[in-house]
Each structure stands twice: as C-alpha cells, then as structure tokens.
Amino acid sequence: MPTSLPRATPESQGIPSTAISAFLARVQDLHSFMLLRHGAVIAEGWWYPYRPETPHMLFSLSKSFTSTAVGLAVAEDRLTIADPLLKFFPADAPHQVSPNLAAMQVRHLLSMSTGHDQDTTWQTFSKRNPFKTFLALPVEHTPGTHFVYNTAATFMLAAIVQQLTGQTLLDYLTPRLFEPLGIQGATWDTHPNGVNFGGWGLHLTTEHIARFGQLYLQQGQWQGQQLIPSTWVEQATAKQVENGTDPNSDWAQGYGFQFWRCQPPGAYRGDGAFGQYCVVMPEKDAVLAITGGLPDMQPPLQLVWEYLLPAMQPAALPTDPAAHASLLQSLHSLALIPPAGDPASPLAARLSGQTFTFAPNPETLHSLSFDFTARQLRYRLLGGGPRRGTHTLAYGHSSWVEGSSPLAAGSTADPRSPRKVATSGTWCSSDTFRLILCQYETPFIATLDFTFTGDQVTLLPRFNVSFGPTELPPLVGRLRS
C-alpha cells in the first residue's frame, strides 16, 4: 500500500501555479494546506513549526468521521437511520416521553434536526450521565423541521455505534477506514464513560484529512475496494435540511449527515472550529485539506472560490517552470513569524534568577523566574494532574525552540496538559518581555506579556482563538523577599 498520495505539478493537472501562489498571498492564519486534483497532490505547505508528520486537532471535522462510522454500521445491518433514538437508550429515557422525543430518529441526529430549539451540548455534558441528560431536555420542535448545530447529537451517534459494535469509534473505524487509507496514529478524545466524543476530539495529519476527502470524492472507493457504500456518500453529502438563507455564507447552503454544503454547486465539506477543513469539489475532481487557527472561518473558503476553483481547467496546461519554481519557493518558506524585538533589555541582568510569586489564581500559577542568559522560564503550577509541579520552558529569539508545557494549555477547548509547544521570546519594549507559545498540534497560539515594574511583574495572557475570551485577566506577581 502506498505510504503517501501521488504528487504532480499543478499544470499537469490543469491548474496554473500562479493561481495557487495568488491564494497563498492572500490567505491568513493557516497552519497547513494540501490541494489534490485528479487524485494527486499538486501543492502542499505547512507554516513551521507546523509540519507534515504532526497530527492536528480537528474539532468538529471529527463529525464527518462519526457519520462515516454510522454509514458503515448501517451497511452492516446493525441499524437504520429511521431507528428511533429511544430504542438505544431505554434505561435512560425520562418517565414521561414527549411525542417529539419519541419521534426523534438517527437521521435527525445525523442532520442536526433533532427538534431542540438551542444547542444542547453544554447542558448534556454538565451532568455525570450525558445520555440521561440529553433525553431529559425539552424537544421544542418536530424532529426534522428545525436545524440547530448540536454537537451533543453527534455524541449520541458515537454512543450508538459503540453500543451496537462493542467498540469505540476509533477501534471500529481502524480496520474499516483508517488502515485501508494508510492512516496511522489516529487518536480520539474520550468521555469518562468510555465513549469517543464523536463531535470533536479526533487528531489527524493534513494528508490524512486529504485521503478522507479523496475517498468521498471517489464515492467511497479506494484502491479497488468499496470502503464506504456509494449510497451513503450520496446521502451524507446531499442537502438533508435547510440551515439558512444567506447566499454568501458557506454555513447556510444546506446540511447533510454531518457534512456542510458549500456555495459552489456540488461542493461540500467537513469542518471544525478555527479552520479545520476537508473540502470536496466533485465537479472539479479536487480536494482541499486545511488546518488553521482562524477567528473567522469564511475568508479562506471565499479565497478558494475566488482563486482556486475557477483556475481548474479540464485538461493539462503547458508547463510553466518559472511559475512553478516560484510557487515551490513560497511553499518551502512558509513559517509562523517569531515575535520581533530586542534580544536583551537593561532589566534582564537584574531580573535573571529572581523569583516572583503570585496570589491564588485560576491559572494555578504559583511562581516564576527567568534566566534571560540561558533563555529559559522556570515556573511552578499548583493544583492536581500533570500541570502540577515545577516546569522549565526554553525559548528562542527570532527562532522557535521546541518543548512541552502546560502553561498555555488552559484553553476551555483543550484541557489536556502538557502540550507540545514551539516557543520564541523577545523584549518588545524596555520593560515588557513577550513569549509566544505555539501549540503546534492545536489551533492555539498563546502570547504571554510580562511587564516588569519595580518589584512586581504583570502577566497578560492572550490567545489567537478561543471558545471564550481571547484575553485573560492579568496576573500580578511580586518579588520573593
């Protein structure tokens, strides 16, 4: 089995290198992208410290893989999409079952049309038994008539697959999907009850995402095998429910079975928070895989429709060595730019080795000290789990130093700790030292500003993206006497 997808030049597959270069010149906040045409990779790039072999957190792009697991279970006659939800959770059903809850079917979970008026995810996971909690919530609308993006519905699908197969989504999909596609090292975050979250938590590389998209483009066929029934591919990617009326929004073109419809005719995608995309363009025989850290997810798709899609021609183009060389140079030089500033400050010599202590705070930061000569931050965290204890973080200047740290892993979206990081630091003013922590297996990049005034330091943490505030309250530490 090939270990990677075939590679080809853009021109040989009917798209000019100049179109891809124009896309790259405009797009922002991406971590990686891979463009396929006619089954071959024609352009790929990673903004260092992101890299080809590193898995990336997919967030809701995981949903499309959960849909695939349901489709496989349907093909194995384990269930039908017309099965009522309550069939699978009789012990968790409320004492009084409303007509709308009784009418809720697997198809409604798949199409985000469960009948709930609002997203139930937070409420579902706020209690110890998420199944009982989900089933006890009011169902205000007739299932199938009202679209609400509802990640808890996907979790219920994951639980159904596990109940029917005796395997988690990851274990069930490994021999049926991941191994045939050559996907190794996949991981999927799990609820304490042992069920993969389904709606989020899958971690894959960019090429893994691209292979998945290519499989769907090929109607479920891969190297002579029918991995997914073509009927499921058609159902899952077709419009199953209306989800808006804005003609300029890629989130209002209809929703399938855990897939979004796109603005261009026939195009569809799986996507996840902050810019994780698997875009399939059947009419152009193309697939685009993207990871990113985007505060707004519409702009890169708009650039795809503006620069890439119309440039795809039905036949091969004449070779253009100069344009292709320029594109390759751009792709090879992609990088996250380290923070600009001075390597030293008059304060550095006095502050090196000094310890600052903090009052109790939500980030559990107890104390920290810098060694500006060795370019290291040493800090102590309180509390339980892997965050607790003393940690040392090295950083580069005008470069990235790789390590691991729980310091920037406190995002609501990512409680796991520590995380692999690439770190760079600089004096952005005479009294403020700035550290950038790029958690390169996630969308998250933390900026930590340390401002020194007299015998105290003020730490201001910020994130590029977050499900909550992107700027946390400042923490004030004082020199240990």
N, C-alpha and C positions, 0 to 999 in steps of 0.2 A: 504493500500500500504506500503511495507517495506520502512523504512526510510534510509536503507543503503544496500549495496550489501552484500551477504553472505560471511563469512570468512571460510578459511580452511587452513590446513597446506600444505606446498609445496609438501611434499612427497605424501600426499593423492591425489594430482592432477598431480603426475607424474614428478615432478622436485625436485632434491635434494636441500636442504637448502644450502649446500656448494657452489653450483653454484651461488646462489643469493649473498652469502657472498663474493665470489670472484669478482662479478660485483661491489658490494659496495666498495670493497677495491681499485678498480681501477678508478672508476668514480669520476669526479671533477665538482665543480660549479653547482651542482644540488640544487634545493630548496625542491623538493618533488618527490616521485615516488610511483606508485601503479601498481602492477603486478597482472593480472587476468588470471586464467586458468580454462577452463570449466565453466565460469561464476562466479567463486568465487575468492575473493581477497586472494592471498596466501602470499603477502608481501607488506608492505606499510611503508613509512617513510617520515618524514619532518625534515629538518635541522633547528632547532629552531634558530631564532624566527618565522620562517615559521611554519604553523600549519594546521591541517585538516580543520578547520572551516573557514579559511580565503580565500577569493577569490584571484585569481592571474590574473594579466594582461596577456591576451592570444596573443596579437598582431595578426599575420596572421593565427593562428589556428582558428580565427573567420571566415575565408573564408569558411571553411568546413561547418559551420553552415549556412552561407549565401547560399551555394549550396543546402543544405537541404531545406531551405525555397523555393528556386526556384523549386526543385523537388516536393514539396507539392503543389505549385501553378500550376505546370503542371498537377499533378494528379487531381486537381480541375477544370481542363479545362479553366484556366484563361489565359494560353499562351502555346506556344510550343517552343522548343529550336530552331526551324527553323524560328521563327519570326524575321524579320529584326529589328535591333536596332532603326532605324529611326521611326518605327511605334509608338514607345512610347514617342518620343520627337519631334513631328512635329514643335512645336513653337520654338525649339532651334536649328533646323537644319540650316546649312550655306546656303547662297543664291545659291552657286554652290556646288552640291553634287558630289563628285568623285565616279567613279564606285566601288572602293574598300570600301568606306564608305557605299554606297548603298548595298553592298554585305555582310556587317557585320551583323551577326545573334547572337541571345542569346547564341547559342552553342559556338561561338568564344569568347565571354566574359567569359564563364564558363571554357574554356580550355586554356585561356591566349594566344589565337592565333588570336587576333584582327586584325593583319596586321601592327601594329605600329612597327617601327624599334627599338624604345627605350621605356623604361618605361615612361609613361605619367603622373605619379601620381603628381609629383611636379608641373608640368605645369597646370594640371587640377584644383588643389586646390589653385593656385596662384591668381585666379580671383573670383569675387563675385558669378558668376553663373557657377558652375563646369560642368553642363550639356552642356551648350553652348560652353564652353571652350574645353571639351573633343571632341565634334563633329566637332569643327573647326580645330583640329590638323590634319596634314598630315597622311594619311594611306598609307605607302610606299609599303606594300606587299599585295598580295591577301589574304583575311582572310582565316584562316585555314592552311596556309602554313608556318608560321613563329612564333615560340614560343618566347614570351617576358613576363617575370613575371611583371604584370601590375596591381597594387592594385586599380588604378582608374577604371579598368574594373569591379572589384567586387563592387565598389561603385555604378556603373551604374546598376548592378543587384539589389542591395538593393533599389535603386530608382524605378526600375521597379516593384518589389514586393510591395512597398508602394503605387505606383500609382494604381496598379490593385486591391489591397485589402483595401486601405484606412487605413492601419495600418503600423507602423514601423516593422522592422524585429522582434524586441523583443516582441512587442504585438502580432504579427502574430504567432510566434513560441511558445508563452507561453502556450496556451491551446492545441496545436497540438504536441508539443515536450517536452517542459520543465516540464509542470505539470505531464504528464504521466510518465516521467522519474524520478519524485521526485526532480527536480531541482528547488530550491527556491532561491530568492535573486539575480538572474542574473541581470546584468546591461550592457548597451551597449552605448558607447560614440556616440554623435550625432553631425552632421554638423549643423552650424547655420540655414540651410534651413529646419531642422527638420528630415533629413534622417539619420538613423544609418549608420555609416561609412561602415559597411559590411566587408571590408578588414581588419579591426582591430577594437579594442575598446570593445570587449566582455570580461567580467570578470566572472570567474567561479572557483570553488574549484577543487582540484585534483580528488576527487571522481566524480564530475560532468563530468569531461573530460572522466573518465573511463567508466561511464554509456553510454555516447555518443558513445564511441568506441565499447562497448559491443552491443549496438543497431545495429550498422553497421555490426558487426560480425554475428549477428543473422538475417541478411538480412532484417532489418527493423522491426522485431517483438519484442514485449516487453510485457511480462505477458499476452500472449494470444491476444494482439492487433497488428495489422499491422500498425505501426505508419508511416512508410515510405514505399512506394512501393518497392518491391524487385528489380523491373526493374530499378528503379532509383539508388539503391545501386550498382547494377552491372555496370550501365553506369558511375556513378560518380567516381567509384574507378578503372575502367579499363583505359588502356592507350588510351587517345584520341589524343595525339600529342607527337611527339618526342621532347625531350628537352636537348639532349646532347649525347655524345659518351663515356664518361669516365666510365668504368665498375666498378670503385671503389668509385664512388660518388653516394650518395643517392639523389642527385639533377639532375641526368642525366639518370634516368631509365624510363622516360615517365611521363606525367602529365594527370590527369583525369579532372573531373569537380570540381576544387578547392581541389583536393587531389593529393598527390605525390605518385608515385610508389617507392618501396624500392628494394634494391639489392636481398634479398631472394625471391624466386618465390612466387607470390601470395600476398606478404605483401604490405601494403600501409599505408599512414598516412596523417593526417593533422598536420601542424606545424607552429610555429610562432617564430619571431625573438628572439634570445638569449636563445633558448632551451625550447620552449613550444611544447610538442609533444602529439599526440594521435596516437599510433602505433597499427595497427590491423594486426594480423598474422593468417589468416584463416586456413592455413594448420596445425597449432599447436593449434588452438582453444584458442588463447591467445590475450590479450590486454595489452598494457603498456601505462600509463599516466605519463607524466613528466612535471614539471615546473623547470625553472633554470635561471641562469644568465651566459650564455656561450658565450665567444668570438668566439668560433669555434663550430659549431653545429654537425659536422661529428663524432668526437670522441665518444660521448656516444652511438650513433647508432652503431658504429663499435663494441663497447663493448657488446651491446645487441646481435649482430650477433655472437660474439665470445664466450660469456659466457652463455647467457640465452637460446637463440634459440636452440642450439644443445643439451642442457641438458634436453629439454622437451621430455619425454617418453610417449608412447601411453597408458601405464597402470600405476596404482598406484605403488609406491615404498615402500619398507619396512620402517617402522618408524625409525627415527634417532634422538632420544631425545637430545643427546649432540649437534649435529649439529644445530638442530632447536633452542635449548636454546641459542647457540652462536649467531645465526642469530638474534633472538629477542633482545638479549643484544645490538648488533650492531645497530639495528633499533631504539631502545629506546634511544640510546646515541647520535644519530645524532644531530649535532649542528654547527652553524656558530661560529667559534672560535673568541672570543673578542681579540682586539689587545694586544700584550704583551708589557710590560714596567713597569715603576715605577708609584706608585700612587701619588707621590709628587715630587717636584723639589725645589731647593733653590729659584727659581724665583717666586714660587707660592704665597708666602705671600706678596711679594711686588706688584705683578700684580693683585691680587684679588681686585675687586671693581674698578679698573682703567678702563677708557673708551677710546677706540681707535676709531677714526673717519676716514672715507675713502673718497677719491675724488669720483666724479660721476663715476659709472662703470656699465657694462652690467648686473651684478647680482643684481643691485639696493641695495647693502649693504651700509648702511649709517654709522652704528656704532656698536660696540660690546664691551662687558665686561664679564669677567669670575668671578665666585665665586667658587674658587677651593675647599673651605671647604665644601660648600653645593653641590658641583658637578653640577653646573649649568652654562649655557651660556645664556646671555641675549643679544639680537641683535635687531636692527631696520632696516626695509626694507622700501624703498621708492617706488614710482610708484602707480599703481591702483590695484584694485582687492583684493583678500584675502591675498596676500603676504604683503600688505602694513601694517605698524604699528610695534609695539614692541612685540617681542616673547621671551619666555623663554623655553630653552631646557635643560632638566635634562639628565644626563648620568651616567652610572655605570662604575666601574673599575673591570675588569675581569668578568663582567656580563653585561646584557643588561637591560636598563630601557626603558620602552615603553612610547610613547607620540605621538605628531604630530608636523610636521614642514614643512614650505615651503622652508627652506634653501637649501635643496638638491633636490628640485622638479623642477629645471630649465632645465632638460633634454629636448632636442628637441623632444623626443618621448613622453614626459609626461608633458604637460604644466599645468596640474591641480595642485592646491595647496590649502591648505597644504595636505601632505600625512602622513599616519600613519608610524611611524618610531620606531625602536629599536636602542638605542644609547649606545655606550661604548667609554670611553676615557682613555688615558694614556700618560705619558711622555715617548716618545720613545728616547729622548736624553735630556740633561740638559736644552736645550733652545727650544725644539720643543714639543708641545703638539698635540696629534693626536686624532681626533674624527672620529669614524666610524658610519655612519647613514645608517642603513639597512631599506630601504623602502619595508617592507615585503609583500606588496600587488603587488609588481612590480619586475622586474628583477634587479633593480638598487640598488647598494650599493655605497655610497659616502664616500670617505676618505678626510678629511679636516685636513691639517697640518698647524699649527700655529707656526711660528718660531719668537721668540722674540729677538730683537737686539736693545739695547739702548732704545730709546723712540718710537720704531716702532714695528709693527707686520706684517709679511708677511704671507698671507693666500694662500695656494696652494690647489685648489680643484681638485680631481680626481674621476673618475667613473670606476667601474668594466667593464661596457659595455656602448656603446653609438652608436647612428647613426652618430654622428660626432666625434670630438676629445674626447678622454677619459681623457685628462688633459687640464684644462682651464688655461688661463693666470693668473699669481699670482696677488693678490690684496694687496696693502700696506696701512696700517693704522697707524696713529700717535696718541700718547697720547694726549688727550684733555688737554690743558693748563688751 
